[in-house]
Amino acid sequence: MERFKVAEHFVSINGEGRKAGELALFIRFAGCNLNCSWCDTKWANRPDVPFTPMDISQLCRIAQQSDVKNITLTGGEPLLQENVTDLIQALAHLGHSVEIETNGSVPLPRGLDCDVSFTMDYKLPSSGMQSRMCLDNFARLTENDTVKFVCAGQDDIERAAQVIKQYALTDICKVYLSPVFGMIDPKDIVEYMVNNGLNGVRLQLQLHKFIWDPDERGV
């Protein structure tokens, strides 16, 4: 029986992504294969982080009891969980819309016959993890998916623009630029977008960090 390492689960609004502002059940898994400099969930990535082993039936029950259609699988890195595709399909077949927040270093699973979307990061220079990106993932994206570039400075913005152009991402999926909270003025990103004609690219702020304390968990 598959058992997943669940660090926490809660209902809130999506703070980012295509369904920002909509209710979602968040299932956060423990463990990550990256160590981004500005990561805001480092607590969930530690080897000794407490977690609750849960199987698919337990998680499906939590999803049904939540009375929420949208489900966001996050982490940590959810795609590191063994047999996570079985969970994705089980949740989707119950009528839920499933989003997976992934760090871009793990191959995206495909061939899933269900309502699922991937919000994939491309880690920029400030993260220290750019060399770990799985570039083959760009060929796996569909119109249901999103690529998110988290920017901490001008070098990040410029690199994001290069990648967007190189892989013609705005023709494939949704594309967001997101500032690292407290490290860059969002106006700097907007100015770059204007000056460089970044059509089809959206600026997105993390809603939950404006509504609650930026370090608060379970929101």
Beta strands, then each sheet from edge to edge (+ up, - down):
strand 1: 4-13
strand 2: 23-29
strand 3: 52-54
strand 4: 70-74
strand 5: 97-102
strand 6: 116-121
strand 7: 146-151
strand 8: 174-179
strand 9: 201-203
sheet 1: 3+ 1- 2+ 4+ 5+ 6+ 7+ 8+ 9+
end
